[in-house]
């Protein structure tokens, strides 16, 4: 009996041990599964947090670029941070950093800091030079994000470009009779055509027709029409490194937002790349939305393959600027330019691209601001004729004083604005322009025989209600001396002419012109006119005698105040991206 009891107890003990072991194993397994589940949940949560931090970095980069395109500093959430000489980029713990939060996940904080290469005191491109011109336009954006202990950092290098309408040889708005630009033309520099008369989604119309010897090139070349005077009046083209060679380049880009480009005969856009010379032949880029037509284009059933187009990015890239660029109208909002210079408006001028409110609290229109705030006195009532055979004097600031000896020039050294006037001295063939002149009528330049040249000196704009008719040469000179022309245009001397209607160039003879020319309607240049500067108009008529237009890259940053469309319009493209 006792033995049976012992055996029974032994069996019970064994069973208890087995159950205990089973429970232990089960507990271990359950713990393991629970731990695994918790770890998986934690990993998922960490991944989600990690992704949210990426979204935070992306938000910082995007907001920084938006600010930069508005000519602001591109600093997001770190506006009050100041470099201390050691720490060149802030962190979350730095004084003055007040991070922003994602609207979709408030726990995700972010900030961004932008460094302009040309002013950060660093050799960013590794060429041994600090803040040199090669670094102009490049920006490094640092973006930081954190959430629940996770911190991510990104470094993005972007390159900016000003697509202001004056950064072209020709900027065209709408179009006429199915074509923005008619006729033969020789263009050296960028071309930008909006094709606003082409209905989106409708039939594709031809907005540019190049025929005969028409061309668009990226250099000044060695054309015989590009005389010694013209070449030495303007700065030498910028230089770039291409295939180990230093070459001259106008940085020419060709853009067409809507409409077809027709290539015929021997016309070409860009040139075949050649080595061993000083010119860049190929265009920097082509952005053509609707495609190509003409007898120099192969029909591929799609956008067409042009046989005489030579560009660094080929010919198939679509228009790249969306709705960022529009044709400027005199009824558009006034916007402050980037460079006001030493002028009475300095100190009260708004930020580049900013509007200005009138007495009603509404943004000024461009023409309204020009007349109310830039140009002194009332517009001249009537037509103005600059005749090379006779003196002419118009002073809007003091119209009752007919003595040109009393005119007051701008004094840049003292930062004092002078009178708004035009003074033509027929004995020396010199037109002096100063400030902002408004004419409530037409403006005509005329001469007879060999007396067909007006040399101008000074910096100023002219706003004309009616047509502008150019039948004389219009050439810049220094200090009123026609023989002193080296480096005369556009930094030292420049005239900007704006017509609310049309500009007609050289109806009777071939001309040479230097300036910035805007027509709200049409620019007509039917003779073999040579222009150093930029044409901006809705429509163009270039006739059949191949006028030449040479873009001057320095013009856009040296425009006189009052020129329409003279405000920065920056776009940025990504050069590199890495996570730190």
FENNOR-V39012 format. One line per field, one symbol per residue. ss: DSSP state (H for helix, E for strand, - for the rest). phi: phi as a letter, one per 30 degrees, with the letter a starting at -180 (. if undefined). burial: 1 if it has 9 or more other ideal C-beta (glycine too) atoms within 8 Angstrom, else 0. A space follows every 50 residues. Layout:
ss = ???
phi = ???
burial = ???
This chain:
ss = -HHHHHHHHHHHHHHHHHHHHHHHHHHHHHHHHHHHHHHHHHHHHHHHHH HHHHHHHHHHHHHHHHHHH------E-----------------------E E-------EEEEEEEEHHH-------------HHH--EEEEEEEEEE--E EEEEEEEEEEEE-------EEE---E--E-EE--EEEE--EEE------- -----EEEEE----EEE----------HHHHHH-----EEEE--EEEE-- --EEEE---EEEE----EE---------E---E-EEEE---EE---EE-- ----EE--E-E---------------------E----------------- ------E-----E-EHHHHHHHHH-----EE--EEEE----EEEE----- ---HHH----E----E----EEEEE----EEEEEEEEEEE--EEEE-E-- E-EEEEEEEEEEEE---EEE--EEEE-E--E------------EEEEEE- --EEE------EEEEEEEEEEEEEE----EEEEEEEEEEEE-----EEEE -------------------EEEEEEEEEE-
phi = .dddddddddddddddddddedddddddddddddddddddddddddddde dddddddddddddddedddcicdiccibdcdbecjcddbdbddddjdbdc bdddaeddcaabbccdedbcibcdcicicchdedcdjcbcccbbbbahid bbbbbbcbccbccedddbdbbccdlbhibdbcjdaccckdbbbdidddde icddcdcbbcbhcdabccadibdddddedddcdcddeecbcbhiccbdbd idbcbbdbjccccbicdabibddbcibcccddddabbbdcjbbjdcbddc ibcicdcbcbbdcibcddecchcdcbddcdcdddbdddcdidbdddjcdd deiddbddddiceddedddeddbcddideddkdccccdcbdbbbbddbdd cccddcdcdecddchcdcdcabbccddcicccbbibccbcacbbcbabid dbbcccbjbabbccdcdcccbbdbbdbchicedcbdidbcddbacccbcd cbbcchdcadbbbblcbbbdcbccbccddccckbcbadbbbcibchdcbc dceddecbdddjddicbdbcbbbdcabacd
burial = 00000000000000000000000000000000000000000000010011 01111111111011101110100111110010000010010101011111 11001001111111101101010100000010001011111111111001 11111111111111111111111111001111111111111111110100 00011111111111111111000001001111110010110100001111 11111111111111101111100000001111111111111111011000 00111101111000101010100010110101011111010010110000 01101101000011111111100110001100110111000111111000 00010010010000100111111111001111111111101111111000 11111111111111111111111111110101011011110111111111 11111100001111111111111111111111111111111110011111 111111011111111111111100000000
